C-alpha cells in the first residue's frame, strides 16, 4: 500500500485528537504496521517539523473501514 509507506502517514495527528478514522483501507494492504501503530506508540512525522512519538493513550481511539471486492 503506497500511503502506508510514507513517513508522513500520521501528519497532523497530535495528543489532542480524540478520534482517528481511516477510510477505505486497501483490501490487500499489510495490516501488521497499522496494527502495531494502533495498539502501541505511534511515530508521527509532521512535514517540516521533528518527528514525535505519541504513546498509546495520547491520540485517542481509532477505527477504519475496508472495502472488500
C-alpha positions in Angstrom: 0.0 0.0 0.0 1.6 3.2 -1.1 0.1 5.5 1.5 1.4 3.5 4.5 4.9 3.6 3.0 5.2 7.3 3.5 6.8 8.7 6.7 4.0 11.4 6.8 1.1 9.0 7.2 0.1 10.5 10.6 1.0 14.1 9.6 -1.2 16.4 11.7 -2.0 13.9 14.4 -1.5 15.2 18.0 -2.3 14.2 21.5 -5.3 16.5 21.4 -7.2 14.4 18.8 -9.9 12.3 20.3 -10.5 10.1 17.3 -8.6 8.8 14.3 -10.7 7.5 11.3 -9.1 5.7 8.4 -11.5 5.4 5.5 -11.3 2.8 2.6 -8.2 0.9 3.9 -7.0 -1.2 0.9 -8.1 -4.8 0.8 -4.7 -6.3 0.4 -2.7 -3.8 2.5 -0.5 -5.1 5.2 -2.3 -4.8 8.5 0.8 -5.5 10.6 2.2 -2.0 10.6 -1.2 -0.4 11.1 -2.0 -2.9 14.0 1.3 -2.0 15.7 0.6 1.7 15.4 -3.0 1.3 16.8 -2.1 -0.9 19.7 1.2 0.8 20.7 3.0 4.1 20.4 2.7 6.0 17.0 5.6 7.7 15.3 4.2 11.0 13.9 6.4 12.8 11.4 4.9 16.2 10.6 6.2 17.8 7.4 8.9 20.5 8.2 9.0 19.5 11.9 10.8 17.0 14.1 9.2 13.6 14.5 7.4 12.8 17.8 6.2 9.6 19.4 2.6 9.5 20.8 2.1 6.9 23.5 -0.9 4.6 23.2 -3.1 6.6 25.5 -2.4 10.0 23.9 -4.1 10.3 20.4 -7.5 8.7 21.2 -9.4 5.9 19.7 -9.0 4.6 16.1 -11.3 2.9 13.6 -11.1 2.1 9.9 -13.3 0.9 7.1 -12.1 -1.6 4.5 -13.6 -2.2 1.0 -13.7 -5.9 0.1 -14.1 -6.8 -3.6 
